[in-house]
Amino acid sequence: MSRPDIDCVTEAEGCVSDDSLHRAAAGESAAFTALVRKHQRSVYSLALRMLADRHRAEDLAQDVFLQLHRSVASIESDAHLSFWLRKVTINRAIDRLRREPKYEEVSLDESLLLVSAAPAEDPLLQRQLRELVGRLPPAPRAVVLLRYQEDLDPTEIARTLSMSINTVKSHLKRSLAILREQVRDTTAVDSGGANPSKLDPSSPNVDQ
């Protein structure tokens, strides 16, 4: 049984004490390394889903932790750290995507690929759905990922993206309606094979 003042991460990463943040803010390198180990997987995963490229995701994650090293003294708690890392990661990814010419003139409708009808057991269907989300413009993509991959509610998404809650809801409704339209003929959407509740605009909590 772990001690109450220890936050166990994984066997490979070891355990991180609750005061690691304070010790890192005081300049202790080992404590900062522990923070990086604890959060590096979630930062990289979010960067990868946004950028769809491993090398670019690794580069972005390194930039995020370099910024954290400069800003760690301003982080108030572990919850604040998680929020800060998510916010910085997603906004840096949006900035990078917006600098790419292919996203400058692409509308939401034009950015989607049609998904052909596929049986529920088709292993390619989920990849096709991920590709659809991956081809959304940066801001709608971030909103969809934060809602359905990070499990944030619209209010939390609005805080993370410095966006009005109405804009968040608009991005969600429009993106999910189009995604659902593209996959409406697939049996996976009807049967749950591709986890349709995460793509269905009629699913609960979109407007909450």
C-alpha positions in Angstrom: 0.0 0.0 0.0 1.5 3.3 -1.0 2.1 6.1 1.5 -0.5 8.9 1.4 2.1 11.5 0.5 3.3 9.6 -2.6 1.7 9.9 -6.0 2.6 6.7 -7.8 2.8 7.1 -11.6 4.1 3.9 -13.2 6.6 1.3 -12.3 9.0 2.6 -14.9 8.6 6.2 -13.8 8.6 5.5 -10.1 6.6 7.5 -7.6 6.5 11.3 -7.3 6.1 12.9 -3.9 3.4 15.5 -3.4 6.0 18.2 -2.7 7.9 17.7 -5.9 6.3 20.8 -7.4 7.5 22.9 -4.5 11.0 21.4 -4.6 11.1 22.0 -8.4 10.1 25.6 -7.9 12.9 25.9 -5.4 15.4 24.8 -8.1 15.8 21.1 -7.3 16.6 19.4 -10.6 15.6 15.9 -9.5 12.1 17.1 -8.5 11.6 18.8 -11.8 12.7 15.6 -13.6 10.1 13.8 -11.6 7.4 16.2 -12.7 8.5 15.7 -16.4 8.3 11.9 -16.0 4.9 12.1 -14.4 3.4 14.3 -17.2 5.4 13.6 -20.3 3.1 10.9 -21.6 0.0 13.0 -21.4 1.7 16.0 -23.0 3.1 13.9 -25.8 -0.1 12.1 -26.4 -2.1 15.4 -26.7 0.6 16.9 -29.0 0.5 13.8 -31.2 -3.2 13.8 -31.6 -3.1 17.5 -32.5 -0.1 17.3 -34.9 -0.4 13.7 -36.2 3.4 13.4 -36.4 5.6 11.8 -33.9 8.7 13.9 -34.5 6.7 17.2 -34.3 4.9 16.0 -31.2 8.2 15.2 -29.5 9.6 18.6 -30.4 6.5 20.3 -29.1 6.6 18.4 -25.9 10.2 19.4 -25.3 9.2 23.0 -25.9 6.4 22.7 -23.4 8.7 21.3 -20.7 11.3 24.0 -21.4 8.6 26.6 -20.9 7.6 24.8 -17.7 11.1 25.0 -16.4 11.0 28.7 -16.8 7.5 29.0 -15.3 7.4 26.3 -12.6 7.6 28.9 -9.8 4.3 30.3 -10.9 2.5 26.9 -10.7 0.4 26.7 -7.5 -0.6 23.0 -7.3 -0.6 19.7 -9.2 -4.1 20.4 -10.5 -2.9 23.8 -11.7 0.1 22.1 -13.3 -2.1 19.7 -15.3 -4.3 22.6 -16.5 -1.2 24.6 -17.4 0.4 21.8 -19.4 -2.8 21.0 -21.3 -3.3 24.7 -22.1 0.3 25.3 -23.2 0.4 22.1 -25.3 -2.9 22.7 -27.1 -2.3 26.3 -27.8 1.3 25.7 -29.0 -0.1 23.0 -31.3 -2.8 25.3 -32.7 -0.2 28.0 -33.3 2.0 25.5 -35.2 -0.9 24.3 -37.3 -2.0 27.8 -38.2 1.4 28.6 -39.5 1.0 25.7 -42.0 -0.2 27.0 -45.4 -2.6 24.0 -45.9 -4.7 25.2 -43.0 -4.9 28.9 -44.0 -7.7 28.7 -46.5 -9.4 25.4 -45.6 -13.0 25.5 -44.3 -14.4 23.0 -41.9 -16.4 21.3 -44.6 -13.6 21.2 -47.1 -11.2 19.7 -44.6 -13.0 16.4 -44.2 -12.5 13.2 -46.1 -15.5 11.0 -46.9 -15.6 7.8 -45.1 -17.0 4.9 -47.1 -19.5 2.5 -45.6 -17.8 -0.1 -43.5 -19.0 -3.0 -41.3 -18.7 -2.6 -37.6 -15.8 -5.0 -37.4 -13.8 -3.1 -40.0 -10.5 -2.2 -38.2 -9.9 0.7 -40.5 -13.0 2.6 -39.4 -11.6 4.0 -36.2 -8.5 5.1 -38.1 -10.7 6.8 -40.7 -12.5 8.6 -37.9 -9.2 9.7 -36.3 -8.2 10.9 -39.7 -11.4 13.0 -40.0 -10.7 14.6 -36.7 -7.1 15.1 -37.6 -8.1 17.0 -40.7 -10.3 19.5 -38.9 -8.9 23.1 -38.7 -6.8 23.7 -35.6 -9.4 25.3 -33.2 -12.3 22.8 -33.9 -9.8 19.9 -33.7 -8.6 21.1 -30.3 -12.2 21.5 -29.0 -13.2 18.0 -30.2 -10.0 16.4 -28.7 -10.3 18.2 -25.4 -14.0 17.2 -25.1 -13.7 13.5 -26.1 -10.1 12.5 -25.6 -9.3 14.7 -22.5 -12.9 14.4 -21.2 -13.2 18.1 -20.4 -16.6 19.8 -20.2 -17.3 22.9 -22.4 -16.5 25.3 -19.5 -13.1 23.7 -19.0 -12.4 23.8 -22.7 -13.3 27.5 -22.8 -10.8 28.2 -20.0 -8.1 26.1 -21.7 -8.5 27.7 -25.1 -9.3 31.2 -23.8 -12.5 30.9 -25.8 -16.1 31.8 -25.0 -18.3 28.8 -24.0 -20.7 29.6 -26.9 -17.8 29.4 -29.4 -16.8 26.0 -27.8 -20.3 24.7 -28.2 -20.5 26.0 -31.7 -17.3 24.2 -32.7 -18.6 21.0 -31.0 -22.0 21.0 -32.7 -20.7 21.9 -36.2 -17.7 19.5 -36.1 -19.7 16.5 -34.7 -22.6 17.1 -37.1 -20.3 16.9 -40.0 -18.4 13.9 -38.7 -21.7 12.1 -38.1 -22.8 13.0 -41.6 -19.7 11.5 -43.1 -20.0 8.2 -41.2 -23.8 7.9 -41.0 -23.9 5.0 -43.4 -21.5 2.9 -41.5 -22.9 0.2 -39.3 -20.2 1.0 -36.7 -21.8 4.3 -35.9 -25.2 2.6 -35.3 -23.8 -0.4 -33.4 -21.2 1.2 -31.3 -18.2 -0.5 -32.9 -16.4 2.9 -33.3 -17.6 4.3 -30.0 -20.2 6.6 -31.7 -21.1 8.3 -28.5 -17.9 10.2 -28.9 -18.8 11.4 -32.3 -22.6 11.8 -32.1 -23.8 15.4 -31.7 -26.9 14.1 -30.1 -25.0 12.5 -27.3 -25.3 14.0 -23.8 -23.1 16.8 -22.4 -22.3 18.5 -25.7 -24.3 21.5 -24.5 -23.6 21.2 -20.8 
